Amino acid sequence: IDCLTGDSHVIRADIVMDVGKSINPAIDIGQIEGAFTQGYGWSTMEEMIWGDSQHPWLRQGNLFTKGPGTYKIPAFNDVPRDFRVHLYDTSNKYCVHSSKAVGEPPFFLGSAVFWAIMSAVQAARAERGLDQSGEYFPMQCPATSERIRMACADDITGLFTAGDSAFQPKGSW
């Protein structure tokens, strides 16, 4: 993470996935990479903005972020720089040709990025003398750049939070 801007990058991701006897490993690996990246976007970028008192320009109860035109989705440079996928080869007599589905299960593996960001923020806070014993600090999912920046508390963020450690920015505008 970049503590000044709140920007984050995944340097490396390792996934071992049990797909049984893979019929086509290239397709299975592509499915796993795509689902992981989609889950990574869900847990770090895709924030839902609803019409409420904080967003008076939007009618009450309406969802503003209805699609990729109104929120950021992962792009080419968001994919982990070093992405390793290994297919765990097992036999399963209950599946067709011993092959298991890999479409959606790796989606939630992308949430590991959220927890890695939380660990990085905790290290940054400890470096600044906050949360010396690994104390809890609030950070809602998705871990947007605004939330990362504000969680890496310093003198500048203190001007905006006024001691409210539970401050969670909304929206990327």
Stockholm file with secondary structure:
# STOCKHOLM 1.0

chainA/1-173         IDCLTGDSHVIRADIVMDVGKSINPAIDIGQIEGAFTQGYGWSTMEEMIWGDSQHPWLRQGNLFTKGPGTYKIPAFNDVPRDFRVHLYDTSNKYCVHSSKAVGEPPFFLGSAVFWAIMSAVQAARAERGLDQSGEYFPMQCPATSERIRMACADDITGLFTAGDSAFQPKGSW
#=GR chainA/1-173 SS CCTTTCCCCCCEEEEEEEEESCSCHHHHHHHHHHHHHHHHHHHHTCCCCBCSTTCTTSCTTCBSCCSTTTSCCCCGGGSCSEEEEEEEECCCTTSGGGBCCCSSGGGGGGHHHHHHHHHHHHHHHHHTTSSTTCCCCCCCSSCCHHHHHHHSCCHHHHHHHTTCTTCCCCCCC
#=GC SS_cons         CCTTTCCCCCCEEEEEEEEESCSCHHHHHHHHHHHHHHHHHHHHTCCCCBCSTTCTTSCTTCBSCCSTTTSCCCCGGGSCSEEEEEEEECCCTTSGGGBCCCSSGGGGGGHHHHHHHHHHHHHHHHHTTSSTTCCCCCCCSSCCHHHHHHHSCCHHHHHHHTTCTTCCCCCCC
//
